[in-house]
Amino acid sequence: MFGKKHSETAKAAMSEKKHKYPLGVGLYDLDGNLILTFKNNVELAKYLKISKVTVGKYLNSGLIYNNIYRFKPIQE
């Protein structure tokens, strides 16, 4: 690949395979109802205006965020 560049489609494919949550992450209420879906935890963090580290902590632990939301990976 020396001197060559990846195409935009190849870059997109590599980016998708790199995600920890391939189907995305969901924002759920306390009753377990899906509110919104996001492609990754970074988009969820931007939506809630919080750190992506905070989102990762709540995704991994299953804790309730701000007594309102629960973050979960989207399952098939």
Summary of the structure (lengths in Angstrom):
residues: 76
radius of gyration: 15.1
end to end distance: 35.7
largest distance: 53.5
contacts: 176
relative contact order: 0.20
helix: 38%
strand: 21%
